[in-house]
């Protein structure tokens, strides 16, 4: 959506690098246990100890800000989580970091090498999945970089260098680690002269030479080959490591040379145009050894080069009455009913939860969370219930209302008008086009200006407590504040007491993102032009939205001085704090609670003067603050919130109202929540 001239960057993403520094990985057990001495036996019968303990730092970057020109990489985050799980099974104490900035990366990496790497008998493994980039030095050499979430476009060379991670850093830092055996794995695009492909070796049985140090690397493709976000390289690596395919040399161990050779032969069968490369660093002190993984007993008699073990495949069979319903799996259209034999790879855990949704015009939508298990079939037969005017209760409706189709502009490209998000939340299409943004008479919302916004989908409702708690359970993210029950007592209430980073993390988990401020306002206006409220110009009367009303006033009378009680004593919206989502009528696009209930986080930085200099197309306020000479002065830590809340007086509830809130605010806001959006992919 916001890639523009930066689209070419996406061609460089996801070349994987597996670079091993001083690595021997072995054990006498099926899977080594944490804290156990790990030994290995050579073909000649010699046995010797290798490791005392094992540590891994796994980083997955996927929710890249669209304004920087990098495409989102949800597959990179999923790969990082999957690799982390496998490493745990292989005895590693794993630290998993998702969507990190340059400073967060430096902090995590420093703690990793200095704390986990201080014992010489430990083994360390570092895994990175995300964007990478390669530039040319003045001498013509390739310079490789890892791209963090705050890394800007490489068109600005100085800032790009400041906010990216130079690959030379790993060479220098590897010398600071006391642990002898370290493995670096990079699932990203870059190359560099620190690595040398000339020293190709041949796989062989385990020998005592594995005691020697080594730096090895494996790339998922040549330097000029794009690699898809869904990594066949990663899949082949884990298949081999987990024993789902036969090992190249049947001795119970997997060496780095064996792995590189196996990937070189196997990956091109499943991903055309992808040719993994492998070799060792051109350094006599670091290229005589080989690293080792211990493999589980392989009881298969199948093809050595099979891509996926059959019992990781689950099959969906979905039928409906009437038939012809659109079927969604985790928000993506897979076909129409009857949908037979739709296969989903459950991956290493051999179990996977998915949200399956069905939509049919004139009938109530259906959503069901299904736990898939490899090797099993899952039937779902749906009998639709007709949508009637009487069946739509605007007070507690949780599905897409019948009136949405009439309120929304038709799509010129026949894009689906509604979808289900990966979190099971219904989303509505907001069509591309111009709208008048802002409101005259207020300094922070002036001037009114014409803005063009690309088409996008937006959640019908604010994210609820129930949805957010599901995200916490599945990811281990920081749980909600203990006081959440005061302001949002049930799963159907909007989540509050979350900061901007929490909202970003949820959106990434749900396969979505936060709306830009322009997207939010266009969606909130619902197709209306030059209106004060999301419903028009009618005065606030308590039936349109949730604000500081008489119910809240009664509570405040007991807690505040009269001059501090700005709640309206004459109006009644039915709730003192938040209301369950969908408790008031929708706007013209079928969206609920775009006014009141909870302020909603947006992606943009907050700049009260931004409207005066806003770009016409897809504007986003930059987080970088510059002086008049365009020099970087500081980073803006304020983010936009829109929509007002239950805490605001009637005069504060208007469609153009905007708020700036710090991302570093210690005290969480009890009246800020969010909803998510998703770009329309042409």
C-alpha positions as CSV (number, residue, x, y, z in Angstrom):
1,X,0.0,0.0,0.0
2,X,2.6,2.5,1.0
3,X,5.6,0.9,-0.8
4,X,5.6,3.2,-3.8
5,X,9.0,3.6,-5.2
6,X,10.4,1.2,-2.7
7,X,8.7,-1.9,-4.2
8,X,12.1,-3.0,-5.6
9,X,13.3,-3.6,-2.1
10,X,11.0,-6.6,-1.7
11,X,12.9,-8.4,-4.4
12,X,15.9,-8.7,-2.1
13,X,14.2,-10.2,1.0
14,X,14.7,-13.6,2.6
15,X,18.0,-15.1,1.4
16,X,18.8,-17.3,4.3
17,X,22.2,-17.5,5.9
18,X,23.3,-20.2,8.3
19,X,26.7,-19.2,9.6
20,X,28.3,-21.4,12.2
21,X,31.1,-20.1,14.6
22,X,33.0,-22.7,16.5
23,X,30.2,-25.2,16.5
24,X,29.8,-28.8,17.7
25,X,26.2,-29.8,18.6
26,X,25.8,-33.3,19.8
27,X,24.3,-35.6,22.5
28,X,23.9,-39.2,23.6
29,X,20.2,-38.7,24.1
30,X,17.3,-38.5,21.6
31,X,17.0,-34.9,22.5
32,X,19.6,-33.3,24.9
33,X,18.2,-31.9,28.1
34,X,19.0,-28.5,29.5
35,X,22.0,-28.4,31.9
36,X,23.3,-31.8,30.9
37,X,26.8,-32.6,29.6
38,X,26.6,-33.5,26.0
39,X,28.9,-36.0,24.5
40,X,29.5,-37.4,21.0
41,X,31.0,-40.7,19.8
42,X,33.1,-40.9,16.6
43,X,32.9,-43.8,14.1
44,X,36.2,-45.1,15.6
45,X,34.6,-45.4,19.1
46,X,36.1,-42.3,20.7
47,X,33.7,-40.5,23.1
48,X,34.2,-37.0,24.4
49,X,32.2,-34.2,26.0
50,X,31.2,-31.1,24.1
51,X,28.7,-28.9,26.0
52,X,27.6,-28.1,29.5
53,X,24.6,-26.0,28.6
54,X,22.8,-24.7,25.5
55,X,21.3,-21.2,24.9
56,X,19.6,-19.7,21.9
57,X,18.4,-16.2,21.0
58,X,15.8,-16.2,18.2
59,X,14.6,-13.0,16.6
60,X,11.7,-12.6,14.1
61,X,11.0,-9.3,12.4
62,X,7.8,-9.1,10.4
63,X,5.6,-6.1,11.3
64,X,7.7,-3.5,9.4
65,X,6.2,0.0,9.3
66,X,4.8,0.6,5.8
67,X,6.1,4.1,5.8
68,X,9.7,2.9,5.7
69,X,9.2,1.0,2.4
70,X,9.7,-2.6,3.7
71,X,7.0,-5.2,3.0
72,X,5.5,-6.9,6.1
73,X,7.0,-10.5,6.6
74,X,4.5,-12.5,8.7
75,X,6.2,-15.7,7.6
76,X,9.5,-14.5,9.2
77,X,7.8,-14.2,12.6
78,X,6.1,-17.6,12.2
79,X,9.4,-19.2,11.2
80,X,11.2,-17.7,14.2
81,X,8.5,-19.1,16.5
82,X,8.7,-22.5,14.9
83,X,12.5,-22.6,15.1
84,X,12.4,-21.6,18.7
85,X,10.1,-24.5,19.5
86,X,12.4,-27.0,17.8
87,X,15.4,-25.6,19.5
88,X,13.7,-26.1,22.9
89,X,13.1,-29.7,22.0
90,X,16.8,-30.0,21.3
91,X,17.8,-28.8,24.7
92,X,18.3,-25.1,24.2
93,X,17.2,-22.4,26.7
94,X,15.5,-20.1,24.2
95,X,14.9,-16.4,24.3
96,X,12.4,-15.4,21.6
97,X,12.1,-11.7,20.6
98,X,9.5,-10.6,18.0
99,X,9.6,-7.3,16.1
100,X,12.6,-5.5,17.5
101,X,14.1,-2.1,16.8
102,X,17.8,-1.4,16.5
103,X,18.2,-0.5,20.2
104,X,16.1,-3.5,21.4
105,X,18.2,-5.8,19.2
106,X,21.5,-4.4,20.6
107,X,20.2,-4.9,24.1
108,X,19.0,-8.5,23.6
109,X,22.2,-9.5,21.6
110,X,24.5,-8.0,24.2
111,X,22.8,-9.8,27.1
112,X,22.9,-13.0,25.1
113,X,26.6,-13.0,24.3
114,X,27.8,-11.7,27.7
115,X,25.5,-13.6,30.0
116,X,24.9,-16.9,28.1
117,X,28.3,-16.8,26.5
118,X,30.4,-16.4,29.6
119,X,30.9,-20.1,30.2
120,X,33.4,-21.6,27.8
121,X,31.6,-25.0,27.9
122,X,28.3,-23.6,26.7
123,X,27.0,-23.6,23.2
124,X,25.2,-20.6,21.7
125,X,22.8,-20.4,18.8
126,X,21.6,-17.1,17.3
127,X,18.7,-17.2,14.7
128,X,17.4,-14.1,12.8
129,X,14.4,-14.0,10.4
130,X,13.4,-10.8,8.7
131,X,14.5,-8.3,6.1
132,X,18.1,-8.0,5.1
133,X,19.7,-5.7,2.5
134,X,23.0,-5.6,0.5
135,X,24.8,-2.5,-0.6
136,X,28.0,-2.0,-2.5
137,X,31.1,-0.5,-1.0
138,X,33.2,2.0,-2.9
139,X,35.6,-0.9,-3.5
140,X,32.8,-2.9,-5.1
141,X,32.5,-5.3,-2.1
142,X,29.1,-6.5,-0.9
143,X,28.1,-5.1,2.5
144,X,25.3,-7.0,4.3
145,X,22.8,-5.6,6.8
146,X,19.9,-6.8,8.9
147,X,16.9,-4.6,8.8
148,X,15.2,-3.7,12.1
149,X,11.7,-2.3,12.6
150,X,13.0,1.2,12.7
151,X,15.4,0.9,9.8
152,X,14.5,3.5,7.2
153,X,14.8,3.1,3.4
154,X,18.4,2.6,2.1
155,X,17.8,5.6,-0.1
156,X,18.8,7.6,2.9
157,X,22.2,6.0,3.4
158,X,23.2,7.8,6.6
159,X,20.0,6.9,8.5
160,X,19.9,3.4,7.0
161,X,23.4,2.7,8.4
162,X,22.4,4.2,11.8
163,X,19.3,2.0,12.3
164,X,20.4,-1.3,10.6
165,X,22.8,-4.0,11.9
166,X,26.0,-4.4,9.9
167,X,26.9,-8.0,9.4
168,X,30.6,-7.3,10.3
169,X,29.2,-6.8,13.9
170,X,28.8,-10.5,14.3
171,X,32.4,-11.2,13.3
172,X,33.7,-8.8,15.9
173,X,31.2,-9.8,18.6
174,X,31.9,-13.5,18.1
175,X,35.4,-12.9,19.4
176,X,34.0,-11.5,22.6
177,X,32.1,-14.7,23.5
178,X,33.8,-17.0,25.9
179,X,31.8,-20.1,24.7
180,X,33.9,-21.9,22.1
181,X,30.9,-23.1,20.0
182,X,28.6,-20.5,18.5
183,X,26.1,-20.8,15.6
184,X,24.7,-17.8,13.8
185,X,21.7,-18.4,11.5
186,X,20.3,-15.6,9.3
187,X,17.1,-16.0,7.3
188,X,17.4,-12.8,5.4
189,X,18.9,-11.3,2.3
190,X,22.5,-10.1,2.4
191,X,25.9,-11.2,1.4
192,X,29.4,-10.0,2.4
193,X,33.1,-10.6,1.8
194,X,33.5,-12.0,5.4
195,X,32.2,-15.3,4.0
196,X,33.8,-17.4,1.4
197,X,32.1,-20.1,-0.7
198,X,35.4,-21.5,-2.1
199,X,36.1,-24.0,0.7
200,X,33.4,-26.6,-0.3
201,X,33.9,-29.9,1.6
202,X,32.3,-33.4,1.3
203,X,30.0,-34.9,3.9
204,X,31.6,-37.7,6.0
205,X,31.0,-39.6,9.3
206,X,31.8,-38.0,12.6
207,X,35.5,-37.7,13.3
208,X,37.6,-36.1,16.1
209,X,38.1,-33.1,13.8
210,X,34.7,-31.8,15.1
211,X,36.7,-30.7,18.2
212,X,38.3,-28.0,16.0
213,X,36.8,-24.6,15.6
214,X,34.8,-23.6,12.5
215,X,32.8,-20.8,10.9
216,X,30.3,-22.3,8.4
217,X,27.4,-20.8,6.4
218,X,24.5,-21.9,4.3
219,X,22.5,-19.5,2.2
220,X,18.9,-20.2,1.0
221,X,19.9,-19.0,-2.5
222,X,22.4,-17.2,-4.6
223,X,22.9,-13.5,-4.2
224,X,20.6,-12.7,-7.2
225,X,17.7,-15.1,-6.2
226,X,14.6,-13.9,-4.4
227,X,13.3,-16.2,-1.7
228,X,9.6,-16.4,-0.8
229,X,8.3,-15.3,2.6
230,X,7.1,-18.9,3.1
231,X,10.5,-20.5,3.5
232,X,11.0,-24.0,1.9
233,X,14.6,-23.6,3.1
234,X,13.5,-23.4,6.8
235,X,11.0,-26.3,6.3
236,X,13.7,-28.6,4.8
237,X,16.1,-27.7,7.6
238,X,13.5,-28.5,10.3
239,X,12.4,-31.7,8.6
240,X,15.9,-33.0,8.7
241,X,16.6,-31.8,12.2
242,X,13.4,-33.4,13.5
243,X,13.9,-36.7,11.8
244,X,11.0,-36.5,9.5
245,X,13.3,-37.4,6.6
246,X,16.2,-39.8,6.4
247,X,19.6,-38.3,7.4
248,X,22.1,-38.0,4.6
249,X,24.8,-40.0,6.4
250,X,23.0,-42.6,8.7
251,X,25.1,-42.3,11.9
252,X,22.7,-40.4,14.2
253,X,24.4,-37.0,13.7
254,X,23.8,-34.1,11.3
255,X,26.9,-32.0,10.5
256,X,27.0,-28.6,9.0
257,X,28.5,-29.9,5.8
258,X,25.8,-32.6,5.6
259,X,23.1,-30.0,6.1
260,X,24.4,-27.7,3.4
261,X,24.8,-30.5,0.9
262,X,21.2,-31.8,1.7
263,X,19.6,-28.4,1.3
264,X,21.6,-27.8,-1.9
265,X,20.0,-31.0,-3.4
266,X,16.5,-30.8,-1.8
267,X,15.2,-27.2,-1.7
268,X,15.2,-26.6,-5.6
269,X,12.7,-29.5,-5.8
270,X,10.2,-27.5,-3.9
271,X,11.1,-23.9,-4.7
272,X,12.2,-23.3,-8.3
273,X,14.8,-20.7,-8.8
274,X,16.2,-21.2,-5.3
275,X,19.6,-22.8,-5.0
276,X,21.1,-22.9,-1.5
277,X,24.9,-22.4,-1.2
278,X,27.2,-23.6,1.6
279,X,30.9,-23.3,2.6
280,X,33.3,-22.3,5.3
281,X,35.1,-19.0,6.1
282,X,38.4,-18.6,4.5
283,X,40.5,-18.7,7.7
284,X,42.8,-21.6,8.6
285,X,42.0,-21.3,12.3
286,X,38.3,-21.4,11.7
287,X,37.6,-23.9,8.9
288,X,38.9,-27.3,10.0
289,X,36.0,-28.4,12.2
290,X,32.4,-29.2,11.7
291,X,29.3,-28.7,13.9
292,X,26.9,-31.5,14.9
293,X,23.3,-31.9,15.7
294,X,22.0,-35.1,17.3
295,X,19.1,-36.5,15.3
296,X,16.1,-38.5,16.7
297,X,15.6,-42.1,15.6
298,X,14.1,-42.1,12.2
299,X,11.5,-44.8,11.8
300,X,10.3,-43.8,8.4
301,X,10.8,-45.9,5.2
302,X,9.7,-43.1,2.9
303,X,11.6,-41.1,0.4
304,X,14.8,-39.5,1.7
305,X,14.0,-36.2,0.1
306,X,10.2,-36.0,0.9
307,X,9.4,-32.4,1.7
308,X,6.8,-32.9,4.5
309,X,6.0,-35.8,6.7
310,X,2.5,-36.9,5.8
311,X,1.2,-36.9,9.4
312,X,1.7,-33.1,9.6
313,X,-1.1,-32.5,7.0
314,X,-4.6,-31.9,8.3
315,X,-7.6,-31.8,5.9
316,X,-10.6,-29.6,6.0
317,X,-14.0,-30.6,4.5
318,X,-16.5,-27.8,4.7
319,X,-20.1,-27.9,3.4
320,X,-23.0,-25.5,3.9
321,X,-26.8,-25.2,3.3
322,X,-27.2,-23.3,1.1
323,X,-23.9,-24.0,-0.7
324,X,-21.8,-21.3,-2.4
325,X,-20.6,-19.6,0.7
326,X,-17.2,-18.0,0.7
327,X,-14.7,-19.8,3.0
328,X,-12.0,-18.1,4.9
329,X,-9.1,-19.6,6.8
330,X,-7.3,-17.2,9.1
331,X,-8.8,-14.3,7.1
332,X,-7.7,-15.6,3.7
333,X,-10.2,-16.8,1.1
334,X,-9.7,-20.5,0.1
335,X,-12.8,-21.0,-2.0
336,X,-16.5,-21.6,-1.8
337,X,-18.6,-24.4,-0.3
338,X,-18.6,-27.3,-0.8
339,X,-14.8,-27.2,0.0
340,X,-13.3,-30.7,0.1
341,X,-9.8,-31.9,0.9
342,X,-8.3,-28.5,1.7
343,X,-4.9,-29.3,3.2
344,X,-3.1,-27.4,6.0
345,X,0.4,-28.1,7.2
346,X,0.4,-28.2,11.0
347,X,4.2,-27.9,11.1
348,X,6.5,-29.2,13.8
349,X,4.0,-29.1,16.7
350,X,1.7,-31.3,14.5
351,X,-1.2,-29.2,15.9
352,X,-2.5,-25.9,14.8
353,X,-5.4,-23.6,15.6
354,X,-7.1,-21.8,12.8
355,X,-10.2,-19.5,12.5
356,X,-12.5,-20.8,9.8
357,X,-15.2,-18.4,8.6
358,X,-18.1,-18.7,6.2
359,X,-20.0,-15.8,4.5
360,X,-23.1,-15.9,2.3
361,X,-25.0,-12.9,1.2
362,X,-28.3,-12.6,3.0
363,X,-27.3,-15.0,5.8
364,X,-25.5,-14.6,9.2
365,X,-21.8,-15.1,9.0
366,X,-20.3,-18.1,10.9
367,X,-16.9,-18.3,12.5
368,X,-15.3,-21.3,14.3
369,X,-11.9,-21.9,15.9
370,X,-10.7,-25.4,15.0
371,X,-7.7,-27.2,16.4
372,X,-6.2,-29.2,13.5
373,X,-4.0,-32.3,14.1
374,X,-1.7,-33.8,11.5
375,X,-3.1,-36.8,9.7
376,X,-6.7,-36.1,10.6
377,X,-9.7,-34.8,8.7
378,X,-12.0,-32.1,10.0
379,X,-15.6,-31.9,8.7
380,X,-17.8,-28.8,9.3
381,X,-21.3,-28.7,8.0
382,X,-23.0,-25.3,8.4
383,X,-26.7,-24.5,8.1
384,X,-27.0,-20.8,7.6
385,X,-29.6,-18.6,9.3
386,X,-31.2,-15.9,7.2
387,X,-30.5,-12.3,8.0
388,X,-33.7,-10.3,8.6
389,X,-34.2,-6.8,9.9
390,X,-35.5,-8.2,13.2
391,X,-32.5,-10.4,13.7
392,X,-30.1,-7.4,13.7
393,X,-29.9,-6.0,17.3
394,X,-27.9,-2.8,17.1
395,X,-27.5,-2.9,20.9
396,X,-25.5,-6.2,20.9
397,X,-24.9,-7.1,17.3
398,X,-21.5,-8.9,16.9
399,X,-21.6,-9.7,13.2
400,X,-21.6,-7.5,10.1
401,X,-24.9,-5.7,9.9
402,X,-27.3,-6.1,7.0
403,X,-27.1,-2.4,6.1
404,X,-23.4,-2.5,5.3
405,X,-23.8,-3.5,1.7
406,X,-26.1,-0.5,1.1
407,X,-23.7,2.0,2.9
408,X,-20.5,1.0,1.3
409,X,-19.3,2.1,-2.1
410,X,-18.9,-0.8,-4.7
411,X,-15.4,-2.0,-5.4
412,X,-14.1,-1.4,-8.9
413,X,-11.9,-4.5,-8.8
414,X,-14.6,-6.8,-7.4
415,X,-12.8,-7.0,-4.1
416,X,-14.6,-9.0,-1.4
417,X,-16.7,-6.5,0.6
418,X,-16.2,-8.2,3.9
419,X,-13.5,-10.6,5.3
420,X,-12.8,-12.3,8.6
421,X,-9.5,-11.4,10.2
422,X,-7.1,-14.1,11.5
423,X,-8.4,-13.3,15.0
424,X,-11.9,-14.1,13.8
425,X,-13.0,-10.5,13.8
426,X,-15.3,-9.3,10.9
427,X,-13.7,-6.6,8.7
428,X,-15.3,-4.2,6.2
429,X,-13.8,-2.9,3.0
430,X,-13.3,0.9,2.9
431,X,-13.0,1.9,-0.8
432,X,-10.1,3.8,-2.2
433,X,-10.6,7.5,-2.9
434,X,-10.5,11.1,-1.7
435,X,-12.1,12.5,1.4
436,X,-11.9,15.8,3.3
437,X,-9.8,15.3,6.4
438,X,-9.8,17.6,9.4
439,X,-12.1,20.3,10.8
440,X,-11.8,24.1,10.6
441,X,-11.7,26.1,13.8
442,X,-9.3,23.9,15.8
443,X,-5.5,24.3,15.5
444,X,-4.7,20.6,15.6
445,X,-7.3,19.7,13.0
446,X,-6.7,22.5,10.5
447,X,-6.5,23.1,7.7
448,X,-9.2,20.9,6.2
449,X,-7.4,19.2,3.3
450,X,-8.1,16.6,0.6
451,X,-6.5,13.2,1.2
452,X,-6.5,10.1,-1.0
453,X,-6.4,6.7,0.8
454,X,-5.9,3.3,-0.8
455,X,-8.6,0.7,-0.2
456,X,-8.3,-1.2,3.1
457,X,-10.2,-3.5,5.5
458,X,-11.0,-2.4,9.0
459,X,-12.4,-4.2,12.0
460,X,-16.1,-3.7,12.5
461,X,-15.6,-3.5,16.3
462,X,-12.9,-2.4,18.6
463,X,-10.6,-5.3,19.8
464,X,-12.3,-6.9,22.8
465,X,-11.0,-8.1,26.1
466,X,-11.8,-11.7,25.0
467,X,-9.8,-11.3,21.7
468,X,-6.9,-9.7,23.5
469,X,-6.7,-12.4,26.2
470,X,-6.6,-15.1,23.4
471,X,-3.6,-13.2,21.9
472,X,-2.0,-13.3,25.4
473,X,-2.6,-17.0,25.8
474,X,-1.1,-17.9,22.4
475,X,1.9,-15.6,22.5
476,X,2.8,-15.2,26.2
477,X,2.6,-11.4,25.8
478,X,2.2,-9.3,28.9
479,X,-1.2,-9.9,30.4
480,X,-3.8,-7.2,30.9
481,X,-3.6,-4.9,33.9
482,X,-5.4,-6.3,37.0
483,X,-7.8,-3.2,36.9
484,X,-9.2,-4.1,33.5
485,X,-12.4,-5.5,35.2
486,X,-13.2,-2.0,36.4
487,X,-13.4,-0.4,33.0
488,X,-14.1,-3.4,30.8
489,X,-15.7,-6.2,32.9
490,X,-16.5,-8.8,30.2
491,X,-15.0,-10.4,27.1
492,X,-17.4,-8.3,25.0
493,X,-16.1,-5.0,26.2
494,X,-13.3,-3.2,24.4
495,X,-9.8,-3.8,25.7
496,X,-8.2,-0.8,27.4
497,X,-5.1,-0.3,29.6
498,X,-2.9,-1.2,26.6
499,X,-0.1,0.9,25.2
500,X,0.8,1.5,21.6
501,X,3.4,-1.4,21.6
502,X,0.8,-3.8,22.9
503,X,-1.6,-2.8,20.1
504,X,1.2,-3.2,17.5
505,X,2.0,-6.7,18.9
506,X,-1.7,-7.8,18.8
507,X,-2.0,-6.5,15.2
508,X,1.1,-8.4,14.1
509,X,-0.2,-11.6,15.7
510,X,-3.6,-11.1,14.0
511,X,-1.9,-10.6,10.6
512,X,-3.0,-7.0,10.5
513,X,-1.7,-3.6,11.4
514,X,-2.8,-0.4,13.1
515,X,-4.6,2.1,10.9
516,X,-2.9,5.3,9.8
517,X,-4.6,8.4,11.1
518,X,-6.0,9.2,7.6
519,X,-7.4,5.7,7.2
520,X,-9.1,5.9,10.6
521,X,-10.7,9.3,9.9
522,X,-12.0,8.2,6.5
523,X,-13.5,5.0,8.0
524,X,-15.0,7.0,10.9
525,X,-16.7,9.5,8.6
526,X,-18.6,6.6,6.9
527,X,-18.9,8.4,3.6
528,X,-20.3,11.6,5.1
529,X,-18.8,14.9,4.1
530,X,-18.2,18.0,6.3
531,X,-20.1,16.5,9.3
532,X,-19.2,17.2,12.9
533,X,-20.1,13.6,14.2
534,X,-19.7,10.2,12.7
535,X,-23.5,10.1,12.5
536,X,-24.0,13.6,11.1
537,X,-24.8,16.9,12.7
538,X,-27.4,15.8,15.3
539,X,-26.6,16.8,18.8
540,X,-25.3,14.2,21.2
541,X,-28.3,12.7,23.1
542,X,-27.0,9.5,24.7
543,X,-28.2,7.1,22.0
544,X,-25.3,7.5,19.5
545,X,-22.2,6.6,21.5
546,X,-20.6,6.2,25.0
547,X,-19.2,9.3,26.7
548,X,-18.9,10.9,30.1
549,X,-22.6,10.8,31.1
550,X,-24.9,10.8,34.2
551,X,-23.8,7.3,35.2
552,X,-20.2,8.4,35.4
553,X,-21.1,11.7,37.0
554,X,-22.7,9.8,40.0
555,X,-19.4,8.0,40.6
556,X,-17.3,11.1,40.2
557,X,-19.5,13.1,42.6
558,X,-18.3,10.8,45.3
559,X,-14.6,11.0,44.2
560,X,-14.0,14.5,42.8
561,X,-14.5,18.1,43.5
562,X,-17.4,19.7,41.6
563,X,-15.1,21.6,39.2
564,X,-13.3,18.3,38.3
565,X,-16.6,16.6,37.3
566,X,-17.1,17.3,33.6
567,X,-19.5,14.4,33.0
568,X,-22.9,15.4,31.7
569,X,-25.5,15.0,34.4
570,X,-28.5,15.3,32.0
571,X,-27.6,12.7,29.3
572,X,-27.7,8.9,29.8
573,X,-25.8,6.6,27.4
574,X,-26.4,3.5,29.6
575,X,-22.9,2.9,30.9
576,X,-20.5,4.6,33.4
577,X,-17.3,3.1,31.9
578,X,-17.0,1.2,28.6
579,X,-19.9,-0.4,26.8
580,X,-19.9,-3.8,25.1
581,X,-18.8,-3.4,21.5
582,X,-21.7,-2.8,19.1
583,X,-23.9,-1.2,21.8
584,X,-24.8,1.8,19.6
585,X,-25.8,2.2,15.9
586,X,-23.1,1.8,13.2
587,X,-21.9,4.5,10.9
588,X,-22.3,4.6,7.2
589,X,-19.7,1.9,6.6
590,X,-21.2,-0.4,9.2
591,X,-18.5,0.3,11.8
592,X,-19.3,0.5,15.5
593,X,-18.0,2.8,18.2
594,X,-16.0,5.1,16.0
595,X,-17.1,7.8,18.4
596,X,-16.7,7.3,22.2
597,X,-16.2,4.1,24.2
598,X,-12.4,4.0,23.8
599,X,-9.8,6.1,22.1
600,X,-8.1,4.1,19.4
601,X,-4.4,3.9,18.7
602,X,-3.2,4.8,15.2
603,X,0.1,4.0,13.6
604,X,1.3,7.6,13.0
605,X,3.4,9.8,15.1
606,X,1.5,12.7,16.6
607,X,2.3,16.1,15.0
608,X,-0.1,18.9,15.8
609,X,1.1,20.8,12.7
610,X,1.1,17.8,10.3
611,X,-2.1,18.8,8.5
612,X,-0.5,21.9,7.1
613,X,2.2,19.9,5.4
614,X,0.4,16.5,4.8
615,X,1.0,14.6,1.6
616,X,-2.1,14.1,-0.5
617,X,-1.8,10.3,-0.9
618,X,-1.7,8.0,2.1
619,X,-0.2,10.4,4.5
620,X,1.7,9.2,7.6
621,X,3.4,11.5,10.1
622,X,7.1,10.6,10.4
623,X,8.5,9.6,13.8
624,X,11.7,11.5,13.0
625,X,11.9,15.1,14.1
626,X,14.1,17.3,11.8
627,X,15.2,20.9,11.9
628,X,14.9,23.4,9.0
629,X,17.9,21.9,7.3
630,X,16.3,18.5,7.3
631,X,18.8,17.2,9.9
632,X,17.6,14.5,12.3
633,X,17.0,16.1,15.7
634,X,15.2,13.5,17.7
635,X,12.6,10.7,17.6
636,X,9.0,11.5,18.2
637,X,7.7,9.3,20.9
638,X,4.1,10.5,20.6
639,X,1.5,8.5,18.8
640,X,-2.0,9.4,17.6
641,X,-5.2,8.2,19.3
642,X,-8.6,9.0,17.7
643,X,-12.3,8.7,18.5
644,X,-12.7,10.0,22.1
645,X,-14.0,7.7,24.9
646,X,-16.3,7.1,27.9
647,X,-14.1,9.5,29.8
648,X,-14.7,12.5,27.6
649,X,-17.3,15.2,27.9
650,X,-19.7,15.7,25.0
651,X,-17.8,18.6,23.6
652,X,-14.8,16.3,23.1
653,X,-16.7,13.7,21.1
654,X,-16.4,14.7,17.4
655,X,-15.1,13.0,14.3
656,X,-11.9,15.0,13.8
657,X,-10.8,15.0,17.4
658,X,-7.2,13.7,17.8
659,X,-4.9,13.1,20.8
660,X,-1.1,12.6,21.2
661,X,0.0,10.0,23.7
662,X,3.5,9.0,24.6
663,X,4.6,5.4,23.8
664,X,6.8,5.6,27.0
665,X,4.0,6.6,29.3
666,X,4.4,4.7,32.5
667,X,0.8,4.8,33.6
668,X,-1.4,2.9,31.2
669,X,-4.4,4.8,29.8
670,X,-7.7,3.4,31.1
671,X,-9.6,4.8,28.1
672,X,-7.4,3.9,25.1
673,X,-7.9,0.7,23.0
674,X,-7.6,0.0,19.3
675,X,-8.9,-1.7,16.2
676,X,-6.9,-3.1,13.3
677,X,-6.8,-2.8,9.6
678,X,-5.5,-4.8,6.7
679,X,-4.3,-3.6,3.3
680,X,-6.0,-4.8,0.2
681,X,-3.5,-6.7,-2.0
682,X,-4.2,-6.1,-5.7
